[in-house]
Amino acid sequence: MTFVITERCICVKDASCVAACPVDCIAGTQDDPMMFIDPALCIDCAACAPVCPVNAIYNETELPPEQAQLTAINRQYFSDRDGALDQLRSRTS
């Protein structure tokens, strides 16, 4: 299991989640539209979710159905950043 950042983060990128994460599994560059959680590093502690001001972070088992594809996009970001961003753009355009 892991936590997933959803589209609610787009253009917000508050980064409170980054500060709350004890294992530094949340990333995103200045140019990225949102933050991403690396499922290989996430320890499922949930520290990030309550500090998100836009409620964009969910346990992957509790994702709203329309956001389910974000699990794969979050995972892909850490192996193929450009591909993940392309997929994200296609969802939001």
HTML snippet that shows the backbone in 3Dmol.js (N, CA, C, O; Angstrom):
<script src="https://3Dmol.org/build/3Dmol-min.js"></script>
<div id="view" style="width:600px;height:400px;position:relative"></div>
<script>
const pdb = `
ATOM      1  N   MET A   1       0.840  -1.186   0.000  1.00  0.00           N
ATOM      2  CA  MET A   1       0.000   0.000   0.000  1.00  0.00           C
ATOM      3  C   MET A   1       0.881   1.243   0.000  1.00  0.00           C
ATOM      4  O   MET A   1       2.037   1.223   0.422  1.00  0.00           O
ATOM      5  N   THR A   2       0.297   2.296  -0.480  1.00  0.00           N
ATOM      6  CA  THR A   2       0.978   3.577  -0.479  1.00  0.00           C
ATOM      7  C   THR A   2      -0.072   4.679  -0.473  1.00  0.00           C
ATOM      8  O   THR A   2      -1.264   4.422  -0.640  1.00  0.00           O
ATOM      9  N   PHE A   3       0.375   5.868  -0.285  1.00  0.00           N
ATOM     10  CA  PHE A   3      -0.499   7.015  -0.415  1.00  0.00           C
ATOM     11  C   PHE A   3      -0.284   7.618  -1.791  1.00  0.00           C
ATOM     12  O   PHE A   3       0.783   7.470  -2.387  1.00  0.00           O
ATOM     13  N   VAL A   4      -1.301   8.296  -2.289  1.00  0.00           N
ATOM     14  CA  VAL A   4      -1.294   8.831  -3.648  1.00  0.00           C
ATOM     15  C   VAL A   4      -1.747  10.285  -3.601  1.00  0.00           C
ATOM     16  O   VAL A   4      -2.706  10.628  -2.910  1.00  0.00           O
ATOM     17  N   ILE A   5      -1.050  11.127  -4.340  1.00  0.00           N
ATOM     18  CA  ILE A   5      -1.463  12.527  -4.465  1.00  0.00           C
ATOM     19  C   ILE A   5      -2.333  12.633  -5.708  1.00  0.00           C
ATOM     20  O   ILE A   5      -1.971  12.142  -6.777  1.00  0.00           O
ATOM     21  N   THR A   6      -3.488  13.281  -5.556  1.00  0.00           N
ATOM     22  CA  THR A   6      -4.455  13.376  -6.642  1.00  0.00           C
ATOM     23  C   THR A   6      -4.393  14.741  -7.325  1.00  0.00           C
ATOM     24  O   THR A   6      -3.597  15.607  -6.964  1.00  0.00           O
ATOM     25  N   GLU A   7      -5.255  14.899  -8.315  1.00  0.00           N
ATOM     26  CA  GLU A   7      -5.268  16.117  -9.132  1.00  0.00           C
ATOM     27  C   GLU A   7      -5.604  17.385  -8.346  1.00  0.00           C
ATOM     28  O   GLU A   7      -5.357  18.490  -8.829  1.00  0.00           O
ATOM     29  N   ARG A   8      -6.152  17.244  -7.165  1.00  0.00           N
ATOM     30  CA  ARG A   8      -6.432  18.431  -6.356  1.00  0.00           C
ATOM     31  C   ARG A   8      -5.159  19.223  -6.052  1.00  0.00           C
ATOM     32  O   ARG A   8      -5.225  20.411  -5.736  1.00  0.00           O
ATOM     33  N   CYS A   9      -4.015  18.571  -6.147  1.00  0.00           N
ATOM     34  CA  CYS A   9      -2.733  19.221  -5.870  1.00  0.00           C
ATOM     35  C   CYS A   9      -2.279  20.128  -7.016  1.00  0.00           C
ATOM     36  O   CYS A   9      -1.448  21.014  -6.817  1.00  0.00           O
ATOM     37  N   ILE A  10      -2.822  19.907  -8.208  1.00  0.00           N
ATOM     38  CA  ILE A  10      -2.369  20.659  -9.380  1.00  0.00           C
ATOM     39  C   ILE A  10      -2.475  22.155  -9.119  1.00  0.00           C
ATOM     40  O   ILE A  10      -3.519  22.661  -8.706  1.00  0.00           O
ATOM     41  N   CYS A  11      -1.390  22.838  -9.364  1.00  0.00           N
ATOM     42  CA  CYS A  11      -1.248  24.290  -9.208  1.00  0.00           C
ATOM     43  C   CYS A  11      -1.260  24.761  -7.759  1.00  0.00           C
ATOM     44  O   CYS A  11      -1.163  25.963  -7.512  1.00  0.00           O
ATOM     45  N   VAL A  12      -1.377  23.852  -6.792  1.00  0.00           N
ATOM     46  CA  VAL A  12      -1.361  24.238  -5.380  1.00  0.00           C
ATOM     47  C   VAL A  12       0.044  24.016  -4.826  1.00  0.00           C
ATOM     48  O   VAL A  12       0.695  24.953  -4.364  1.00  0.00           O
ATOM     49  N   LYS A  13       0.500  22.776  -4.875  1.00  0.00           N
ATOM     50  CA  LYS A  13       1.847  22.405  -4.428  1.00  0.00           C
ATOM     51  C   LYS A  13       2.251  23.100  -3.132  1.00  0.00           C
ATOM     52  O   LYS A  13       3.320  23.704  -3.053  1.00  0.00           O
ATOM     53  N   ASP A  14       1.413  23.015  -2.141  1.00  0.00           N
ATOM     54  CA  ASP A  14       1.654  23.649  -0.843  1.00  0.00           C
ATOM     55  C   ASP A  14       2.927  23.137  -0.168  1.00  0.00           C
ATOM     56  O   ASP A  14       3.599  23.893   0.533  1.00  0.00           O
ATOM     57  N   ALA A  15       3.258  21.886  -0.369  1.00  0.00           N
ATOM     58  CA  ALA A  15       4.465  21.235   0.157  1.00  0.00           C
ATOM     59  C   ALA A  15       4.446  20.985   1.669  1.00  0.00           C
ATOM     60  O   ALA A  15       5.469  20.596   2.233  1.00  0.00           O
ATOM     61  N   SER A  16       3.331  21.197   2.322  1.00  0.00           N
ATOM     62  CA  SER A  16       3.225  20.808   3.734  1.00  0.00           C
ATOM     63  C   SER A  16       3.470  19.315   3.878  1.00  0.00           C
ATOM     64  O   SER A  16       4.030  18.854   4.872  1.00  0.00           O
ATOM     65  N   CYS A  17       3.042  18.570   2.873  1.00  0.00           N
ATOM     66  CA  CYS A  17       3.217  17.119   2.891  1.00  0.00           C
ATOM     67  C   CYS A  17       4.690  16.731   2.879  1.00  0.00           C
ATOM     68  O   CYS A  17       5.083  15.760   3.525  1.00  0.00           O
ATOM     69  N   VAL A  18       5.492  17.474   2.160  1.00  0.00           N
ATOM     70  CA  VAL A  18       6.932  17.194   2.077  1.00  0.00           C
ATOM     71  C   VAL A  18       7.559  17.338   3.459  1.00  0.00           C
ATOM     72  O   VAL A  18       8.346  16.491   3.882  1.00  0.00           O
ATOM     73  N   ALA A  19       7.211  18.398   4.149  1.00  0.00           N
ATOM     74  CA  ALA A  19       7.762  18.631   5.490  1.00  0.00           C
ATOM     75  C   ALA A  19       7.294  17.570   6.489  1.00  0.00           C
ATOM     76  O   ALA A  19       8.024  17.230   7.419  1.00  0.00           O
ATOM     77  N   ALA A  20       6.082  17.049   6.300  1.00  0.00           N
ATOM     78  CA  ALA A  20       5.535  16.070   7.240  1.00  0.00           C
ATOM     79  C   ALA A  20       6.040  14.653   7.001  1.00  0.00           C
ATOM     80  O   ALA A  20       5.969  13.816   7.901  1.00  0.00           O
ATOM     81  N   CYS A  21       6.538  14.375   5.826  1.00  0.00           N
ATOM     82  CA  CYS A  21       6.940  13.011   5.483  1.00  0.00           C
ATOM     83  C   CYS A  21       8.254  12.628   6.176  1.00  0.00           C
ATOM     84  O   CYS A  21       9.271  13.297   5.988  1.00  0.00           O
ATOM     85  N   PRO A  22       8.236  11.555   6.976  1.00  0.00           N
ATOM     86  CA  PRO A  22       9.459  11.167   7.691  1.00  0.00           C
ATOM     87  C   PRO A  22      10.496  10.440   6.836  1.00  0.00           C
ATOM     88  O   PRO A  22      11.634  10.256   7.267  1.00  0.00           O
ATOM     89  N   VAL A  23      10.108  10.025   5.621  1.00  0.00           N
ATOM     90  CA  VAL A  23      11.046   9.271   4.784  1.00  0.00           C
ATOM     91  C   VAL A  23      11.361   9.961   3.450  1.00  0.00           C
ATOM     92  O   VAL A  23      11.970   9.355   2.568  1.00  0.00           O
ATOM     93  N   ASP A  24      10.954  11.200   3.303  1.00  0.00           N
ATOM     94  CA  ASP A  24      11.237  11.974   2.085  1.00  0.00           C
ATOM     95  C   ASP A  24      10.821  11.254   0.815  1.00  0.00           C
ATOM     96  O   ASP A  24      11.601  11.159  -0.133  1.00  0.00           O
ATOM     97  N   CYS A  25       9.587  10.744   0.790  1.00  0.00           N
ATOM     98  CA  CYS A  25       9.127  10.032  -0.403  1.00  0.00           C
ATOM     99  C   CYS A  25       8.301  10.916  -1.330  1.00  0.00           C
ATOM    100  O   CYS A  25       7.820  10.443  -2.360  1.00  0.00           O
ATOM    101  N   ILE A  26       8.128  12.187  -0.987  1.00  0.00           N
ATOM    102  CA  ILE A  26       7.323  13.091  -1.807  1.00  0.00           C
ATOM    103  C   ILE A  26       8.240  14.019  -2.582  1.00  0.00           C
ATOM    104  O   ILE A  26       9.141  14.644  -2.023  1.00  0.00           O
ATOM    105  N   ALA A  27       7.990  14.093  -3.887  1.00  0.00           N
ATOM    106  CA  ALA A  27       8.859  14.892  -4.748  1.00  0.00           C
ATOM    107  C   ALA A  27       8.043  15.642  -5.786  1.00  0.00           C
ATOM    108  O   ALA A  27       6.864  15.366  -6.008  1.00  0.00           O
ATOM    109  N   GLY A  28       8.699  16.580  -6.400  1.00  0.00           N
ATOM    110  CA  GLY A  28       8.129  17.356  -7.494  1.00  0.00           C
ATOM    111  C   GLY A  28       9.028  18.541  -7.746  1.00  0.00           C
ATOM    112  O   GLY A  28       9.457  19.211  -6.807  1.00  0.00           O
ATOM    113  N   THR A  29       9.315  18.804  -8.999  1.00  0.00           N
ATOM    114  CA  THR A  29      10.179  19.932  -9.331  1.00  0.00           C
ATOM    115  C   THR A  29       9.355  21.211  -9.402  1.00  0.00           C
ATOM    116  O   THR A  29       8.125  21.174  -9.367  1.00  0.00           O
ATOM    117  N   GLN A  30      10.026  22.305  -9.498  1.00  0.00           N
ATOM    118  CA  GLN A  30       9.374  23.607  -9.638  1.00  0.00           C
ATOM    119  C   GLN A  30       8.470  23.634 -10.866  1.00  0.00           C
ATOM    120  O   GLN A  30       7.430  24.293 -10.859  1.00  0.00           O
ATOM    121  N   ASP A  31       8.861  22.924 -11.913  1.00  0.00           N
ATOM    122  CA  ASP A  31       8.098  22.915 -13.163  1.00  0.00           C
ATOM    123  C   ASP A  31       6.956  21.910 -13.190  1.00  0.00           C
ATOM    124  O   ASP A  31       6.093  21.996 -14.063  1.00  0.00           O
ATOM    125  N   ASP A  32       6.926  20.967 -12.269  1.00  0.00           N
ATOM    126  CA  ASP A  32       5.868  19.965 -12.246  1.00  0.00           C
ATOM    127  C   ASP A  32       4.560  20.599 -11.768  1.00  0.00           C
ATOM    128  O   ASP A  32       4.576  21.489 -10.918  1.00  0.00           O
ATOM    129  N   PRO A  33       3.435  20.147 -12.309  1.00  0.00           N
ATOM    130  CA  PRO A  33       2.156  20.737 -11.908  1.00  0.00           C
ATOM    131  C   PRO A  33       1.693  20.334 -10.512  1.00  0.00           C
ATOM    132  O   PRO A  33       0.829  20.990  -9.929  1.00  0.00           O
ATOM    133  N   MET A  34       2.267  19.255  -9.973  1.00  0.00           N
ATOM    134  CA  MET A  34       1.858  18.762  -8.665  1.00  0.00           C
ATOM    135  C   MET A  34       2.996  17.973  -8.029  1.00  0.00           C
ATOM    136  O   MET A  34       4.046  17.782  -8.642  1.00  0.00           O
ATOM    137  N   MET A  35       2.782  17.518  -6.805  1.00  0.00           N
ATOM    138  CA  MET A  35       3.750  16.678  -6.105  1.00  0.00           C
ATOM    139  C   MET A  35       3.403  15.208  -6.362  1.00  0.00           C
ATOM    140  O   MET A  35       2.291  14.893  -6.785  1.00  0.00           O
ATOM    141  N   PHE A  36       4.363  14.311  -6.102  1.00  0.00           N
ATOM    142  CA  PHE A  36       4.182  12.885  -6.342  1.00  0.00           C
ATOM    143  C   PHE A  36       4.777  12.094  -5.182  1.00  0.00           C
ATOM    144  O   PHE A  36       5.773  12.507  -4.587  1.00  0.00           O
ATOM    145  N   ILE A  37       4.159  10.949  -4.863  1.00  0.00           N
ATOM    146  CA  ILE A  37       4.648  10.077  -3.789  1.00  0.00           C
ATOM    147  C   ILE A  37       5.279   8.838  -4.405  1.00  0.00           C
ATOM    148  O   ILE A  37       4.661   8.147  -5.214  1.00  0.00           O
ATOM    149  N   ASP A  38       6.517   8.569  -4.010  1.00  0.00           N
ATOM    150  CA  ASP A  38       7.232   7.386  -4.495  1.00  0.00           C
ATOM    151  C   ASP A  38       6.755   6.171  -3.700  1.00  0.00           C
ATOM    152  O   ASP A  38       7.027   6.074  -2.504  1.00  0.00           O
ATOM    153  N   PRO A  39       6.042   5.239  -4.353  1.00  0.00           N
ATOM    154  CA  PRO A  39       5.517   4.092  -3.626  1.00  0.00           C
ATOM    155  C   PRO A  39       6.606   3.156  -3.106  1.00  0.00           C
ATOM    156  O   PRO A  39       6.362   2.385  -2.178  1.00  0.00           O
ATOM    157  N   ALA A  40       7.790   3.210  -3.686  1.00  0.00           N
ATOM    158  CA  ALA A  40       8.897   2.364  -3.214  1.00  0.00           C
ATOM    159  C   ALA A  40       9.432   2.854  -1.872  1.00  0.00           C
ATOM    160  O   ALA A  40      10.033   2.082  -1.124  1.00  0.00           O
ATOM    161  N   LEU A  41       9.217   4.130  -1.564  1.00  0.00           N
ATOM    162  CA  LEU A  41       9.726   4.701  -0.320  1.00  0.00           C
ATOM    163  C   LEU A  41       8.647   4.953   0.727  1.00  0.00           C
ATOM    164  O   LEU A  41       8.944   5.017   1.920  1.00  0.00           O
ATOM    165  N   CYS A  42       7.403   5.097   0.292  1.00  0.00           N
ATOM    166  CA  CYS A  42       6.305   5.397   1.211  1.00  0.00           C
ATOM    167  C   CYS A  42       6.143   4.271   2.232  1.00  0.00           C
ATOM    168  O   CYS A  42       6.081   3.096   1.871  1.00  0.00           O
ATOM    169  N   ILE A  43       6.077   4.645   3.503  1.00  0.00           N
ATOM    170  CA  ILE A  43       5.921   3.640   4.569  1.00  0.00           C
ATOM    171  C   ILE A  43       4.480   3.590   5.081  1.00  0.00           C
ATOM    172  O   ILE A  43       4.208   2.977   6.113  1.00  0.00           O
ATOM    173  N   ASP A  44       3.572   4.225   4.369  1.00  0.00           N
ATOM    174  CA  ASP A  44       2.153   4.162   4.682  1.00  0.00           C
ATOM    175  C   ASP A  44       1.845   4.694   6.085  1.00  0.00           C
ATOM    176  O   ASP A  44       0.983   4.164   6.785  1.00  0.00           O
ATOM    177  N   CYS A  45       2.558   5.743   6.481  1.00  0.00           N
ATOM    178  CA  CYS A  45       2.377   6.278   7.832  1.00  0.00           C
ATOM    179  C   CYS A  45       1.232   7.280   7.927  1.00  0.00           C
ATOM    180  O   CYS A  45       0.739   7.557   9.021  1.00  0.00           O
ATOM    181  N   ALA A  46       0.807   7.825   6.791  1.00  0.00           N
ATOM    182  CA  ALA A  46      -0.305   8.777   6.721  1.00  0.00           C
ATOM    183  C   ALA A  46       0.015  10.165   7.268  1.00  0.00           C
ATOM    184  O   ALA A  46      -0.897  10.976   7.431  1.00  0.00           O
ATOM    185  N   ALA A  47       1.260  10.458   7.551  1.00  0.00           N
ATOM    186  CA  ALA A  47       1.611  11.779   8.093  1.00  0.00           C
ATOM    187  C   ALA A  47       1.320  12.905   7.108  1.00  0.00           C
ATOM    188  O   ALA A  47       1.040  14.032   7.517  1.00  0.00           O
ATOM    189  N   CYS A  48       1.382  12.611   5.831  1.00  0.00           N
ATOM    190  CA  CYS A  48       1.190  13.634   4.803  1.00  0.00           C
ATOM    191  C   CYS A  48      -0.262  14.049   4.609  1.00  0.00           C
ATOM    192  O   CYS A  48      -0.545  15.221   4.360  1.00  0.00           O
ATOM    193  N   ALA A  49      -1.173  13.106   4.719  1.00  0.00           N
ATOM    194  CA  ALA A  49      -2.576  13.362   4.376  1.00  0.00           C
ATOM    195  C   ALA A  49      -3.238  14.468   5.198  1.00  0.00           C
ATOM    196  O   ALA A  49      -3.854  15.356   4.607  1.00  0.00           O
ATOM    197  N   PRO A  50      -3.145  14.459   6.513  1.00  0.00           N
ATOM    198  CA  PRO A  50      -3.875  15.483   7.272  1.00  0.00           C
ATOM    199  C   PRO A  50      -3.320  16.903   7.133  1.00  0.00           C
ATOM    200  O   PRO A  50      -4.018  17.867   7.448  1.00  0.00           O
ATOM    201  N   VAL A  51      -2.090  17.045   6.670  1.00  0.00           N
ATOM    202  CA  VAL A  51      -1.528  18.392   6.537  1.00  0.00           C
ATOM    203  C   VAL A  51      -1.778  19.017   5.164  1.00  0.00           C
ATOM    204  O   VAL A  51      -1.482  20.194   4.959  1.00  0.00           O
ATOM    205  N   CYS A  52      -2.312  18.250   4.235  1.00  0.00           N
ATOM    206  CA  CYS A  52      -2.584  18.769   2.891  1.00  0.00           C
ATOM    207  C   CYS A  52      -3.778  19.725   2.948  1.00  0.00           C
ATOM    208  O   CYS A  52      -4.873  19.316   3.333  1.00  0.00           O
ATOM    209  N   PRO A  53      -3.583  20.991   2.570  1.00  0.00           N
ATOM    210  CA  PRO A  53      -4.673  21.970   2.692  1.00  0.00           C
ATOM    211  C   PRO A  53      -5.812  21.765   1.692  1.00  0.00           C
ATOM    212  O   PRO A  53      -6.890  22.334   1.865  1.00  0.00           O
ATOM    213  N   VAL A  54      -5.587  20.960   0.648  1.00  0.00           N
ATOM    214  CA  VAL A  54      -6.635  20.731  -0.354  1.00  0.00           C
ATOM    215  C   VAL A  54      -7.125  19.279  -0.358  1.00  0.00           C
ATOM    216  O   VAL A  54      -7.832  18.863  -1.276  1.00  0.00           O
ATOM    217  N   ASN A  55      -6.749  18.514   0.664  1.00  0.00           N
ATOM    218  CA  ASN A  55      -7.178  17.111   0.789  1.00  0.00           C
ATOM    219  C   ASN A  55      -6.918  16.322  -0.492  1.00  0.00           C
ATOM    220  O   ASN A  55      -7.804  15.643  -1.009  1.00  0.00           O
ATOM    221  N   ALA A  56      -5.695  16.423  -0.988  1.00  0.00           N
ATOM    222  CA  ALA A  56      -5.326  15.762  -2.241  1.00  0.00           C
ATOM    223  C   ALA A  56      -4.678  14.404  -2.036  1.00  0.00           C
ATOM    224  O   ALA A  56      -4.391  13.716  -3.015  1.00  0.00           O
ATOM    225  N   ILE A  57      -4.437  13.993  -0.796  1.00  0.00           N
ATOM    226  CA  ILE A  57      -3.679  12.771  -0.535  1.00  0.00           C
ATOM    227  C   ILE A  57      -4.582  11.703   0.062  1.00  0.00           C
ATOM    228  O   ILE A  57      -5.275  11.928   1.054  1.00  0.00           O
ATOM    229  N   TYR A  58      -4.556  10.528  -0.573  1.00  0.00           N
ATOM    230  CA  TYR A  58      -5.390   9.407  -0.152  1.00  0.00           C
ATOM    231  C   TYR A  58      -4.551   8.143  -0.048  1.00  0.00           C
ATOM    232  O   TYR A  58      -3.546   7.989  -0.742  1.00  0.00           O
ATOM    233  N   ASN A  59      -4.976   7.243   0.827  1.00  0.00           N
ATOM    234  CA  ASN A  59      -4.459   5.889   0.785  1.00  0.00           C
ATOM    235  C   ASN A  59      -4.957   5.311  -0.531  1.00  0.00           C
ATOM    236  O   ASN A  59      -6.107   5.543  -0.904  1.00  0.00           O
ATOM    237  N   GLU A  60      -4.121   4.565  -1.241  1.00  0.00           N
ATOM    238  CA  GLU A  60      -4.522   4.083  -2.562  1.00  0.00           C
ATOM    239  C   GLU A  60      -5.788   3.227  -2.517  1.00  0.00           C
ATOM    240  O   GLU A  60      -6.501   3.134  -3.516  1.00  0.00           O
ATOM    241  N   THR A  61      -6.075   2.611  -1.393  1.00  0.00           N
ATOM    242  CA  THR A  61      -7.287   1.798  -1.286  1.00  0.00           C
ATOM    243  C   THR A  61      -8.541   2.651  -1.096  1.00  0.00           C
ATOM    244  O   THR A  61      -9.658   2.143  -1.196  1.00  0.00           O
ATOM    245  N   GLU A  62      -8.362   3.935  -0.824  1.00  0.00           N
ATOM    246  CA  GLU A  62      -9.492   4.833  -0.588  1.00  0.00           C
ATOM    247  C   GLU A  62      -9.617   5.933  -1.636  1.00  0.00           C
ATOM    248  O   GLU A  62     -10.372   6.888  -1.453  1.00  0.00           O
ATOM    249  N   LEU A  63      -8.879   5.797  -2.728  1.00  0.00           N
ATOM    250  CA  LEU A  63      -8.939   6.800  -3.791  1.00  0.00           C
ATOM    251  C   LEU A  63     -10.336   6.879  -4.387  1.00  0.00           C
ATOM    252  O   LEU A  63     -10.975   5.849  -4.599  1.00  0.00           O
ATOM    253  N   PRO A  64     -10.820   8.091  -4.662  1.00  0.00           N
ATOM    254  CA  PRO A  64     -12.073   8.189  -5.407  1.00  0.00           C
ATOM    255  C   PRO A  64     -11.877   7.499  -6.767  1.00  0.00           C
ATOM    256  O   PRO A  64     -10.805   7.618  -7.360  1.00  0.00           O
ATOM    257  N   PRO A  65     -12.878   6.792  -7.263  1.00  0.00           N
ATOM    258  CA  PRO A  65     -12.725   6.032  -8.509  1.00  0.00           C
ATOM    259  C   PRO A  65     -12.202   6.854  -9.683  1.00  0.00           C
ATOM    260  O   PRO A  65     -11.426   6.349 -10.494  1.00  0.00           O
ATOM    261  N   GLU A  66     -12.615   8.100  -9.781  1.00  0.00           N
ATOM    262  CA  GLU A  66     -12.167   8.936 -10.902  1.00  0.00           C
ATOM    263  C   GLU A  66     -10.696   9.338 -10.778  1.00  0.00           C
ATOM    264  O   GLU A  66     -10.131   9.894 -11.719  1.00  0.00           O
ATOM    265  N   GLN A  67     -10.078   9.068  -9.641  1.00  0.00           N
ATOM    266  CA  GLN A  67      -8.671   9.395  -9.427  1.00  0.00           C
ATOM    267  C   GLN A  67      -7.773   8.149  -9.419  1.00  0.00           C
ATOM    268  O   GLN A  67      -6.568   8.263  -9.192  1.00  0.00           O
ATOM    269  N   ALA A  68      -8.336   6.981  -9.659  1.00  0.00           N
ATOM    270  CA  ALA A  68      -7.585   5.720  -9.558  1.00  0.00           C
ATOM    271  C   ALA A  68      -6.350   5.684 -10.450  1.00  0.00           C
ATOM    272  O   ALA A  68      -5.346   5.077 -10.078  1.00  0.00           O
ATOM    273  N   GLN A  69      -6.402   6.313 -11.607  1.00  0.00           N
ATOM    274  CA  GLN A  69      -5.256   6.302 -12.516  1.00  0.00           C
ATOM    275  C   GLN A  69      -4.047   7.039 -11.927  1.00  0.00           C
ATOM    276  O   GLN A  69      -2.918   6.840 -12.376  1.00  0.00           O
ATOM    277  N   LEU A  70      -4.281   7.881 -10.932  1.00  0.00           N
ATOM    278  CA  LEU A  70      -3.177   8.627 -10.324  1.00  0.00           C
ATOM    279  C   LEU A  70      -2.201   7.717  -9.588  1.00  0.00           C
ATOM    280  O   LEU A  70      -1.047   8.095  -9.389  1.00  0.00           O
ATOM    281  N   THR A  71      -2.633   6.530  -9.182  1.00  0.00           N
ATOM    282  CA  THR A  71      -1.718   5.579  -8.556  1.00  0.00           C
ATOM    283  C   THR A  71      -0.598   5.234  -9.523  1.00  0.00           C
ATOM    284  O   THR A  71       0.576   5.276  -9.154  1.00  0.00           O
ATOM    285  N   ALA A  72      -0.944   4.896 -10.747  1.00  0.00           N
ATOM    286  CA  ALA A  72       0.051   4.547 -11.762  1.00  0.00           C
ATOM    287  C   ALA A  72       0.894   5.753 -12.166  1.00  0.00           C
ATOM    288  O   ALA A  72       2.097   5.627 -12.395  1.00  0.00           O
ATOM    289  N   ILE A  73       0.266   6.912 -12.251  1.00  0.00           N
ATOM    290  CA  ILE A  73       1.011   8.122 -12.628  1.00  0.00           C
ATOM    291  C   ILE A  73       2.022   8.488 -11.545  1.00  0.00           C
ATOM    292  O   ILE A  73       3.153   8.853 -11.864  1.00  0.00           O
ATOM    293  N   ASN A  74       1.635   8.399 -10.266  1.00  0.00           N
ATOM    294  CA  ASN A  74       2.576   8.668  -9.175  1.00  0.00           C
ATOM    295  C   ASN A  74       3.758   7.708  -9.245  1.00  0.00           C
ATOM    296  O   ASN A  74       4.908   8.120  -9.094  1.00  0.00           O
ATOM    297  N   ARG A  75       3.474   6.427  -9.475  1.00  0.00           N
ATOM    298  CA  ARG A  75       4.532   5.409  -9.556  1.00  0.00           C
ATOM    299  C   ARG A  75       5.449   5.685 -10.755  1.00  0.00           C
ATOM    300  O   ARG A  75       6.674   5.634 -10.639  1.00  0.00           O
ATOM    301  N   GLN A  76       4.838   5.974 -11.898  1.00  0.00           N
ATOM    302  CA  GLN A  76       5.602   6.197 -13.131  1.00  0.00           C
ATOM    303  C   GLN A  76       6.510   7.421 -13.023  1.00  0.00           C
ATOM    304  O   GLN A  76       7.590   7.437 -13.615  1.00  0.00           O
ATOM    305  N   TYR A  77       6.098   8.425 -12.291  1.00  0.00           N
ATOM    306  CA  TYR A  77       6.893   9.655 -12.169  1.00  0.00           C
ATOM    307  C   TYR A  77       8.331   9.358 -11.752  1.00  0.00           C
ATOM    308  O   TYR A  77       9.247  10.063 -12.176  1.00  0.00           O
ATOM    309  N   PHE A  78       8.546   8.341 -10.939  1.00  0.00           N
ATOM    310  CA  PHE A  78       9.880   8.061 -10.407  1.00  0.00           C
ATOM    311  C   PHE A  78      10.741   7.209 -11.333  1.00  0.00           C
ATOM    312  O   PHE A  78      11.936   7.047 -11.086  1.00  0.00           O
ATOM    313  N   SER A  79      10.154   6.665 -12.392  1.00  0.00           N
ATOM    314  CA  SER A  79      10.939   5.910 -13.375  1.00  0.00           C
ATOM    315  C   SER A  79      10.905   6.553 -14.755  1.00  0.00           C
ATOM    316  O   SER A  79      11.816   6.355 -15.559  1.00  0.00           O
ATOM    317  N   ASP A  80       9.859   7.320 -15.028  1.00  0.00           N
ATOM    318  CA  ASP A  80       9.673   7.951 -16.333  1.00  0.00           C
ATOM    319  C   ASP A  80       8.912   9.258 -16.128  1.00  0.00           C
ATOM    320  O   ASP A  80       7.719   9.342 -16.417  1.00  0.00           O
ATOM    321  N   ARG A  81       9.606  10.266 -15.631  1.00  0.00           N
ATOM    322  CA  ARG A  81       8.981  11.548 -15.289  1.00  0.00           C
ATOM    323  C   ARG A  81       8.200  12.128 -16.459  1.00  0.00           C
ATOM    324  O   ARG A  81       7.046  12.524 -16.301  1.00  0.00           O
ATOM    325  N   ASP A  82       8.827  12.179 -17.639  1.00  0.00           N
ATOM    326  CA  ASP A  82       8.167  12.785 -18.798  1.00  0.00           C
ATOM    327  C   ASP A  82       6.897  12.029 -19.180  1.00  0.00           C
ATOM    328  O   ASP A  82       5.881  12.644 -19.503  1.00  0.00           O
ATOM    329  N   GLY A  83       6.952  10.713 -19.144  1.00  0.00           N
ATOM    330  CA  GLY A  83       5.770   9.914 -19.454  1.00  0.00           C
ATOM    331  C   GLY A  83       4.646  10.143 -18.463  1.00  0.00           C
ATOM    332  O   GLY A  83       3.480  10.233 -18.848  1.00  0.00           O
ATOM    333  N   ALA A  84       4.993  10.238 -17.190  1.00  0.00           N
ATOM    334  CA  ALA A  84       3.987  10.494 -16.158  1.00  0.00           C
ATOM    335  C   ALA A  84       3.352  11.867 -16.354  1.00  0.00           C
ATOM    336  O   ALA A  84       2.135  12.014 -16.237  1.00  0.00           O
ATOM    337  N   LEU A  85       4.163  12.857 -16.648  1.00  0.00           N
ATOM    338  CA  LEU A  85       3.624  14.203 -16.854  1.00  0.00           C
ATOM    339  C   LEU A  85       2.758  14.256 -18.101  1.00  0.00           C
ATOM    340  O   LEU A  85       1.753  14.965 -18.120  1.00  0.00           O
ATOM    341  N   ASP A  86       3.130  13.517 -19.148  1.00  0.00           N
ATOM    342  CA  ASP A  86       2.292  13.444 -20.351  1.00  0.00           C
ATOM    343  C   ASP A  86       0.932  12.840 -20.024  1.00  0.00           C
ATOM    344  O   ASP A  86      -0.101  13.335 -20.476  1.00  0.00           O
ATOM    345  N   GLN A  87       0.936  11.766 -19.234  1.00  0.00           N
ATOM    346  CA  GLN A  87      -0.326  11.134 -18.845  1.00  0.00           C
ATOM    347  C   GLN A  87      -1.179  12.086 -18.001  1.00  0.00           C
ATOM    348  O   GLN A  87      -2.398  12.151 -18.162  1.00  0.00           O
ATOM    349  N   LEU A  88      -0.535  12.806 -17.118  1.00  0.00           N
ATOM    350  CA  LEU A  88      -1.253  13.761 -16.277  1.00  0.00           C
ATOM    351  C   LEU A  88      -1.876  14.853 -17.140  1.00  0.00           C
ATOM    352  O   LEU A  88      -3.035  15.220 -16.947  1.00  0.00           O
ATOM    353  N   ARG A  89      -1.104  15.368 -18.086  1.00  0.00           N
ATOM    354  CA  ARG A  89      -1.618  16.409 -18.980  1.00  0.00           C
ATOM    355  C   ARG A  89      -2.818  15.902 -19.775  1.00  0.00           C
ATOM    356  O   ARG A  89      -3.789  16.634 -19.963  1.00  0.00           O
ATOM    357  N   SER A  90      -2.758  14.665 -20.239  1.00  0.00           N
ATOM    358  CA  SER A  90      -3.868  14.132 -21.031  1.00  0.00           C
ATOM    359  C   SER A  90      -5.139  13.977 -20.188  1.00  0.00           C
ATOM    360  O   SER A  90      -6.245  14.046 -20.723  1.00  0.00           O
ATOM    361  N   ARG A  91      -4.991  13.772 -18.889  1.00  0.00           N
ATOM    362  CA  ARG A  91      -6.142  13.669 -17.992  1.00  0.00           C
ATOM    363  C   ARG A  91      -6.771  15.027 -17.728  1.00  0.00           C
ATOM    364  O   ARG A  91      -7.983  15.128 -17.539  1.00  0.00           O
ATOM    365  N   THR A  92      -5.964  16.056 -17.713  1.00  0.00           N
ATOM    366  CA  THR A  92      -6.462  17.366 -17.288  1.00  0.00           C
ATOM    367  C   THR A  92      -6.725  18.329 -18.440  1.00  0.00           C
ATOM    368  O   THR A  92      -7.114  19.475 -18.215  1.00  0.00           O
ATOM    369  N   SER A  93      -6.516  17.875 -19.662  1.00  0.00           N
ATOM    370  CA  SER A  93      -6.755  18.802 -20.784  1.00  0.00           C
ATOM    371  C   SER A  93      -8.086  18.558 -21.446  1.00  0.00           C
ATOM    372  O   SER A  93      -8.437  19.250 -22.402  1.00  0.00           O
TER     373      SER A  93
END
`;
const viewer = $3Dmol.createViewer("view");
viewer.addModel(pdb, "pdb");
viewer.setStyle({}, {cartoon: {color: "spectrum"}});
viewer.zoomTo();
viewer.render();
</script>
